[in-house]
Amino acid sequence: MISREDYVKHDAVALADLVRRGEVSAAELAEAAIGLIEAHNPALNAITQRTDDFARDAIAAGLPDGPFKGVPVLLKDLFENLPGVPSNNGSALFKGWVPASQNTIVRKVREAGLVIVGKASSPEFGIMPTTEPRAFGPCRNPWDTGRTPGGSSGGSAAAVAAGIVPAATASDGGGSIRIPAACCGLFGLKPSRGRLGAGPDETEGWNGLATSGVVSRTVRDTAALLDALEGGDPGEPYAAPAKARPWRDEVGQPPGRLRIAVSRRTHTGMTLHPDCVAALDDAAKLLESLGHDIVEDDPPLDLDRFQADFWDLLAANTAADLIEMRRVFGRALGPEDLEPWTFHLAGFAAGRDVGDFMLSFRNLWRMHRPMGRFLESYDILLTPTLGTPPPPIGHLDTSLDDGRELLRRVQDFIPFTPQANTFGNPGATLPLFWNAEGLPIGVMIQARLGADDVLIRLAAQVEAARPWADRHPPQWG
């Protein structure tokens, strides 16, 4: 039996190698992960649905001979449907709802040989950058359990940061991979639009803003998992530019001398927290020391217009979600079903003409070309990941009566991450800085659409120069 100490010191690639060599069994790894769930989940509340029996049965039936055969993983509990297991989606409305079929990302997880040991907490429908669903209670950050792990993939990030699993699935429509990775001291990559599919039953998420991915402790884990999970079904609405070789092979390749734009500009009325500024300056110095050219420059965007149009688009999508859910459940939906913020966000669309929302969509798409030209002038855009350190639990309370005040708090927390979703380009958060309180403060790198390889090479170079995988929170192992 592998010890807990040995289990947590290996990443997913290393654990898969142990299984392949016969040094440890899939059953042993699953029991190690289950033991860590029992040890840490009471304090973290990261897992909404345990799947101990499902994992044991899958191992007994024989796992596919995939690249991650036998490695424990968590699924994000947000429309990542596993037949026979509740898909709660962070909501009282769906709590206990059991899907009849699985979606593409879950099929690929299983084909890779990964062993699903649970479902990780998400806020209701993934529409908050914190993970405090009323139906399940707040998920807590292992670096400080009084603070949020971020969202919407907060349960995934908290569990990986605590060592329960080496990696977990995640998704990102406005930063929901990068936000929790930054809050929890992990590597989080949002791939280019079209890398991973949303099928077979779901439409594009938020008009193409959303994509699936993972959070992990190492760059090579994320790269290798992206190799295993990418691709979609026939008829996918988007297709990312083809890769030159496996993403795993990009790890360790020299990125070359890159031209990096450093930006700290935000929307009107928002002041970056000094810790985020310090993290950005520290990262710029590190990158310069690695031989890259650093230039202070800002993308040519009207950030106030961007924020207004982005949230108009999310409001319209949330309003459409409510219409669809009323039809599916065959009844009106009330406060016992959904959280106030869900109604608030949908309510921002009330009384507006449908043309207003199509115009917001057009405005965002008109910003693509200026941003594209900017990312042709630079190889990388470097910004803080977030506007503040991880806030205390309750700061982003979805029950706040004033929906506009809550929106302001959200915008100040995530002034940077939605841009990569809107423009489709890849973005990754790097855990390079911790503040005086011992909280991780992420920095974000972005590249042009399709240049996921550039991000992976640069992230791996930075990881080698300043390793982070052995830096652990109090809730660990």
C-alpha positions in Angstrom: 0.0 0.0 0.0 1.4 3.4 -1.0 1.8 5.7 2.0 0.0 9.0 2.1 3.4 10.7 2.1 4.5 9.0 -1.1 1.2 9.5 -2.8 1.1 13.3 -2.4 4.7 13.9 -3.5 3.9 12.5 -7.0 2.2 14.4 -9.8 -0.3 12.7 -12.1 2.4 11.8 -14.7 4.6 10.2 -12.0 1.7 8.3 -10.5 0.8 6.9 -14.0 4.4 5.8 -14.4 4.3 4.0 -11.1 1.1 2.1 -12.2 2.6 1.3 -15.6 5.8 -0.2 -14.0 3.7 -2.2 -11.6 5.1 -0.5 -8.5 1.6 0.5 -7.3 -1.9 -0.5 -8.2 -4.8 1.7 -9.2 -6.7 0.3 -6.2 -3.9 1.5 -3.9 -4.0 5.0 -5.4 -7.8 5.2 -5.2 -7.7 4.3 -1.5 -5.0 6.9 -0.8 -7.2 9.5 -2.5 -10.3 8.4 -0.6 -8.4 8.5 2.7 -7.3 12.1 2.0 -10.9 13.0 1.1 -11.9 11.7 4.6 -9.0 13.6 6.2 -9.4 17.0 4.5 -12.9 17.4 3.1 -14.5 18.2 6.5 -12.4 21.3 6.7 -12.4 22.3 3.0 -15.8 21.2 1.8 -14.3 20.8 -1.6 -16.2 17.7 -2.7 -20.0 17.6 -3.1 -20.3 14.0 -4.2 -18.0 11.1 -3.3 -17.8 8.3 -5.8 -15.9 5.7 -3.8 -18.0 2.7 -5.0 -17.9 4.0 -8.6 -14.1 4.2 -8.5 -13.7 0.7 -6.9 -16.1 -0.8 -9.4 -14.3 0.8 -12.4 -11.0 -0.6 -11.2 -12.5 -4.1 -10.6 -14.0 -4.1 -14.1 -10.7 -3.1 -15.7 -9.5 0.3 -16.6 -8.8 1.4 -20.2 -5.1 1.3 -21.0 -4.9 5.1 -21.3 -2.0 7.5 -20.5 -3.2 8.1 -16.9 -4.4 4.6 -16.1 -5.0 4.3 -12.4 -4.6 8.0 -11.4 -7.3 9.5 -9.1 -9.1 12.6 -10.4 -12.1 14.7 -9.5 -14.7 16.0 -11.9 -16.0 19.5 -11.5 -19.6 19.3 -10.4 -20.9 21.5 -13.2 -22.6 19.7 -16.0 -19.8 17.1 -16.2 -22.2 14.3 -16.2 -21.3 10.8 -15.0 -24.1 8.3 -15.5 -25.6 7.1 -12.2 -23.9 9.8 -10.1 -25.7 13.1 -9.2 -24.7 16.2 -11.1 -25.6 18.9 -8.7 -24.3 22.0 -10.6 -23.9 23.9 -7.4 -27.7 24.4 -7.2 -30.6 23.3 -5.0 -32.6 22.9 -8.2 -30.3 20.1 -9.4 -29.2 18.7 -6.1 -29.4 14.9 -6.4 -30.3 15.0 -10.2 -28.9 11.9 -11.8 -28.0 12.2 -15.6 -28.6 9.3 -17.9 -25.5 9.9 -20.1 -22.1 11.3 -19.9 -20.6 14.2 -21.9 -17.5 14.2 -24.0 -15.1 15.5 -21.5 -16.1 12.8 -19.0 -15.8 10.1 -21.7 -12.3 11.3 -22.4 -11.4 11.3 -18.7 -12.5 7.7 -18.4 -10.8 6.7 -21.7 -7.5 8.1 -20.3 -7.7 5.6 -17.5 -8.3 8.2 -14.8 -10.2 7.0 -11.7 -13.0 9.4 -10.7 -13.1 9.6 -6.9 -15.6 12.4 -6.6 -17.3 15.6 -7.9 -15.7 18.9 -6.9 -17.8 21.9 -5.7 -18.9 24.7 -8.0 -21.0 27.8 -7.4 -24.5 27.7 -8.8 -24.1 27.2 -12.6 -20.5 28.5 -12.4 -21.5 32.2 -12.5 -19.4 33.4 -9.5 -15.6 33.7 -9.1 -16.0 32.1 -5.6 -17.3 28.7 -4.6 -19.9 29.3 -1.9 -23.1 27.5 -3.1 -26.0 27.8 -0.8 -27.0 24.2 -1.4 -23.6 22.8 -0.2 -22.0 25.5 1.9 -18.7 27.4 1.2 -15.7 25.6 -0.1 -12.6 26.8 1.7 -9.0 27.7 0.7 -6.4 25.3 2.1 -4.0 28.2 2.5 -6.5 29.9 4.8 -9.8 28.3 5.5 -11.4 31.7 6.2 -10.9 32.7 2.5 -12.3 31.6 -0.8 -10.5 29.2 -3.1 -11.9 31.2 -6.0 -14.3 29.9 -8.5 -16.0 28.6 -10.3 -13.6 25.6 -10.2 -13.0 26.2 -6.5 -13.6 22.6 -5.3 -11.2 21.3 -7.9 -8.5 23.8 -7.0 -8.9 23.3 -3.2 -8.6 19.6 -3.5 -5.6 19.6 -5.7 -3.8 22.2 -3.5 -4.5 20.0 -0.5 -3.0 16.9 -2.2 -6.2 14.9 -2.4 -5.7 14.4 -6.1 -2.9 15.5 -8.4 -5.2 17.2 -10.9 -8.9 17.8 -11.4 -11.1 18.9 -14.3 -12.2 22.5 -14.4 -13.9 24.9 -16.8 -13.5 28.6 -17.6 -16.0 31.1 -19.0 -14.6 34.2 -17.3 -11.6 32.9 -15.5 -12.9 29.9 -13.7 -9.7 27.8 -14.2 -7.3 30.7 -13.6 -9.1 32.3 -10.7 -9.1 29.3 -8.3 -5.6 28.2 -9.5 -4.3 31.7 -8.5 -6.1 31.6 -5.2 -4.8 28.1 -4.4 -1.2 28.3 -5.7 -1.6 26.1 -8.7 -0.9 26.1 -12.4 -4.1 26.7 -14.4 -4.3 26.9 -18.2 -7.4 28.0 -20.2 -6.8 26.6 -23.6 -7.5 28.3 -26.9 -11.2 28.4 -27.9 -12.1 25.1 -29.6 -9.3 22.9 -28.1 -11.8 20.9 -26.0 -15.4 20.0 -27.0 -18.6 20.8 -25.1 -20.7 18.0 -26.5 -22.5 15.9 -27.2 -25.6 17.5 -25.8 -24.6 21.0 -24.6 -24.3 24.1 -26.8 -21.3 26.4 -26.8 -20.9 27.9 -23.3 -21.7 31.6 -23.0 -21.5 32.2 -26.8 -18.1 30.6 -27.0 -16.5 32.2 -24.0 -16.4 28.9 -21.9 -14.1 26.0 -22.3 -13.0 22.9 -20.3 -9.6 22.2 -18.9 -7.8 21.2 -15.7 -6.0 22.5 -12.6 -2.8 20.9 -11.5 0.4 21.3 -9.5 2.8 21.0 -12.5 3.0 22.2 -16.0 3.7 18.8 -17.4 0.5 17.4 -15.8 -1.6 20.1 -17.4 0.1 19.6 -20.8 -0.3 15.8 -20.7 -3.9 16.0 -19.6 -4.7 18.4 -22.4 -3.3 15.9 -24.8 -5.6 13.3 -23.4 -8.8 15.4 -23.2 -8.6 17.7 -26.2 -10.9 17.4 -29.2 -14.7 17.3 -29.5 -17.5 15.8 -31.5 -18.5 16.2 -35.1 -20.2 19.6 -35.6 -18.3 21.5 -32.9 -18.9 25.2 -33.5 -15.2 26.1 -33.1 -11.8 24.6 -33.9 -8.5 25.7 -32.5 -5.4 25.8 -34.8 -3.8 22.4 -35.0 -0.8 21.7 -32.7 2.6 20.8 -34.0 3.3 18.0 -31.6 1.9 16.7 -28.3 1.6 19.4 -25.6 3.7 17.1 -23.3 6.6 17.4 -25.7 6.5 21.2 -25.4 7.5 21.0 -21.7 11.3 21.6 -21.5 11.5 23.1 -25.0 13.3 26.5 -25.0 10.7 29.2 -25.5 13.2 31.4 -27.3 13.6 35.1 -26.5 10.0 36.4 -26.1 8.7 40.0 -26.4 6.5 40.4 -23.3 4.0 43.3 -22.7 3.4 44.1 -19.1 0.0 45.7 -18.3 -1.6 46.7 -15.1 -4.4 48.9 -16.4 -7.9 48.2 -15.2 -11.4 49.6 -15.6 -12.4 53.0 -14.1 -12.6 53.2 -10.3 -10.7 50.0 -9.7 -7.3 50.1 -8.0 -5.1 47.0 -8.0 -4.2 45.6 -4.6 -0.5 46.2 -3.8 0.1 42.5 -3.4 -1.0 42.0 -7.0 1.3 44.8 -8.2 4.2 43.3 -6.3 3.5 39.9 -7.9 3.5 41.4 -11.3 6.7 43.3 -10.8 8.4 40.2 -9.4 7.3 38.1 -12.4 8.5 40.8 -14.9 11.9 40.8 -13.2 12.1 37.0 -13.3 11.2 36.9 -17.0 13.7 39.6 -17.8 16.4 37.6 -16.0 15.5 34.6 -18.2 16.4 36.6 -21.3 13.0 37.9 -22.4 12.3 41.5 -23.5 9.9 43.3 -21.1 7.9 46.3 -22.4 5.2 48.2 -20.5 2.2 48.4 -22.8 -1.6 48.1 -22.6 -4.0 46.3 -25.0 -6.0 48.9 -27.0 -9.2 48.2 -25.3 -11.9 50.4 -23.8 -12.0 48.4 -20.5 -15.2 50.1 -19.2 -17.0 49.2 -22.5 -15.6 45.7 -22.3 -16.8 45.2 -18.8 -20.3 46.4 -19.6 -20.6 44.3 -22.8 -19.2 41.2 -21.1 -21.6 41.3 -18.3 -24.5 42.1 -20.6 -23.7 38.9 -22.5 -23.6 36.8 -19.3 -26.9 38.4 -18.2 -28.6 37.4 -21.5 -27.2 33.9 -21.2 -28.4 33.5 -17.6 -31.9 34.8 -18.6 -31.9 32.1 -21.4 -30.8 29.5 -18.8 -33.8 30.4 -16.6 -36.2 30.0 -19.6 -34.7 26.6 -20.4 -34.8 25.4 -16.8 -38.4 26.4 -16.4 -39.3 24.4 -19.5 -37.3 21.4 -18.4 -38.7 21.3 -14.9 -42.2 22.3 -16.0 -42.8 25.0 -13.4 -41.9 28.4 -12.2 -38.6 28.7 -10.3 -38.4 30.5 -6.9 -35.9 31.3 -4.1 -36.1 27.8 -2.9 -34.6 26.7 -6.2 -32.0 29.3 -7.1 -29.8 31.8 -5.4 -30.5 35.5 -5.4 -27.4 36.3 -7.6 -28.8 34.0 -10.4 -32.0 36.0 -10.4 -30.0 39.3 -10.1 -27.8 38.5 -13.1 -30.7 37.3 -15.2 -32.6 40.4 -14.1 -30.0 42.7 -15.6 -31.5 41.6 -18.9 -35.1 42.5 -17.9 -36.7 45.3 -19.9 -33.9 45.3 -22.5 -34.5 44.7 -26.1 -33.0 41.6 -27.6 -31.1 43.9 -30.0 -29.2 45.4 -27.0 -27.7 42.0 -26.3 -26.8 41.3 -29.9 -25.1 44.7 -29.9 -23.1 43.8 -26.8 -22.0 40.6 -28.6 -21.0 42.6 -31.7 -19.1 45.1 -29.6 -17.1 42.3 -28.0 -16.4 40.7 -31.3 -15.3 44.1 -32.7 -12.6 44.2 -30.1 -11.1 40.9 -31.4 -9.1 42.5 -34.2 -7.4 45.2 -32.1 -6.5 42.6 -29.5 -5.3 40.2 -32.2 -3.0 42.9 -33.6 -1.7 43.6 -30.2 -0.8 39.9 -29.6 0.9 39.9 -33.0 3.2 42.7 -31.8 4.0 40.7 -28.6 4.5 37.0 -27.9 3.1 37.3 -24.4 0.8 39.6 -22.4 1.7 39.6 -18.7 -0.8 40.9 -16.1 -1.9 40.1 -12.5 -4.3 37.2 -12.6 -6.6 38.9 -10.0 -7.3 42.4 -8.7 -7.0 41.3 -5.0 -5.7 38.4 -2.9 -8.3 35.7 -2.2 -11.1 37.5 -0.3 -12.7 36.3 2.9 -15.7 33.9 2.7 -18.8 36.0 2.4 -17.3 39.0 0.6 -18.9 37.7 -2.6 -22.2 36.6 -1.0 -24.7 35.7 -3.6 -27.5 36.6 -1.2 -26.5 40.3 -1.2 -29.6 42.3 -1.8 -27.8 44.9 -3.9 -27.0 42.9 -7.1 -25.1 45.9 -8.6 -22.8 46.1 -5.5 -22.1 42.4 -5.8 -21.3 42.9 -9.5 -18.9 45.7 -8.6 -17.1 43.5 -6.1 -16.8 40.7 -8.7 -15.5 43.0 -11.4 -12.8 44.4 -9.0 -11.8 40.8 -8.1 -11.5 39.6 -11.7 -10.5 42.6 -13.9 -8.3 40.6 -16.2 -9.4 37.0 -16.7 -12.5 37.6 -18.9 -10.4 39.0 -21.7 -8.9 35.6 -22.7 -12.4 34.1 -22.8 -13.8 36.8 -25.0 -11.0 36.7 -27.5 -10.5 33.0 -27.4 -6.8 33.2 -26.7 -5.0 30.9 -24.2 -4.2 32.2 -20.8 -2.4 30.7 -17.8 -1.8 31.6 -14.2 1.5 31.0 -12.6 2.0 30.6 -8.8 5.2 32.6 -8.3 4.4 34.9 -5.4 3.0 34.7 -1.9 2.1 37.7 0.2 3.0 38.5 3.8 0.0 36.5 5.0 1.1 33.4 3.2 -1.5 33.6 0.5 -0.6 32.8 -3.2 -0.9 35.7 -5.6 -1.0 34.6 -9.3 0.3 36.3 -12.4 -1.3 35.6 -15.8 0.3 35.1 -19.2 -1.7 35.2 -22.4 -0.7 34.5 -26.0 -2.4 34.8 -29.4 -5.1 32.3 -30.4 -3.6 28.8 -31.0 -0.3 29.6 -29.3 -0.9 27.2 -26.4 2.6 25.8 -27.1 4.2 29.2 -26.4 2.5 29.4 -23.0 3.4 25.8 -22.1 7.1 26.3 -23.0 7.3 29.6 -21.1 5.4 28.2 -18.1 7.8 25.2 -17.9 10.8 27.5 -18.2 9.5 29.6 -15.3 8.6 26.5 -13.3 12.2 25.2 -13.7 13.6 28.6 -12.6 11.4 29.0 -9.6 9.7 25.6 -8.7 6.4 25.8 -6.9 5.1 22.2 -6.7 6.8 21.6 -3.3 5.2 24.6 -1.7 2.2 23.4 0.2 -0.6 24.9 2.3 -1.4 24.0 6.0 -4.1 21.6 4.7 -1.9 19.2 2.9 -1.2 15.5 2.6 
